[in-house]
Amino acid sequence: MPRILSTHPLHPRATGMLAGAGKLVVASALDAKTLVAEAADADIVIVRAPLPPELFQGAARLRAAIRHGAGLDMIPVEAATSAGVLVANVPAVNARSVAEHVMFVTLALLRRFRMVDRDLRANGWLAGRDHANSNTELAGKTIGIVGLGAVGQAVGHIAAHGFDLNVVATTRSMRPAPDKVGFLSIDALVEQSDIIVLCCPLTEETRGLISRERISRMKPNALLINVSRGPVVDDEALIEALRKGSIGGAALDVFATQPLPQNHPYFGFDNVIVTPHMAGITEESMMRMGVGAAGEALLVLANKLPLNLRNPEVMEHYRRRFPVDL
């Protein structure tokens, strides 16, 4: 019977889908040594944690690594391709969850929620209420979206149609902009936006994209929201700007080092919201991601290609390993 290794438990609906197709096993730990050992006899790996490249060297039966979500940075695609392993993902299914998170943390920063809640509980009604004098409204501000994939488009739609924001974006593609979205260069976007939302994938081009120089161009009250990947931002430069009070605040869901150490400077700022890489996690999105990943696994086990194959260059090698008619 095929063996399906998942780095994390799956939504019950996804587990039910796989019940008759193979033996589903959840990894006992997420360190490289454990993942390599437990993937050695796996036919499918469902991925919610970083895989070590060496996993693909010793997994002779492995057909596919399927991302439980969209971002492929957790899968060493080159190593998988060299080993003749299919790589697939489940794009767009958590876009709404991430977009709602973006609006939630933006409003929390503008309404100084962390400070209101803390002082109301510790010092009473008037101490909490006093923060309201510095609150600002969301409507009419300019939101700049870096990366206009599924998440960026969902953020733009909610911002424009739900909150009357002016929406600008920067993206690698030259396709027509969605309704009510204007394109700007990254530098113009950083300079003109009241709220900057990072939705881009982590690539060599986006690593360090929000650099010291670009942070220095931000408006004094601008907010930086990162729901992409931690290394897109220069942490030292952002911390320096926060200490100087030269930007309005930040909401960070992703970090260069995860989990974020408890003594990290980000925890010390009242105008910073830190969340544990959870922007895309809701009951609904977990169901959609799990069902999507399970569906791709079922296709591969049925000797078919996944719908969202991300390394088509692997096909010749894959056919040599598994001589089926694809």
Helices and strands as residue ranges (DSSP letters): E 3-6, H 12-18, E 23-26, H 32-38, E 44-47, G 53-56, E 64-67, H 77-82, E 86-88, H 95-110, H 113-123, H 125-129, G 130-134, E 142-146, H 150-163, E 166-170, E 181-183, H 186-192, E 195-198, H 212-217, E 223-226, G 230-232, H 235-244, E 249-252, G 265-268, E 272-274, H 283-301, G 312-314, H 315-321
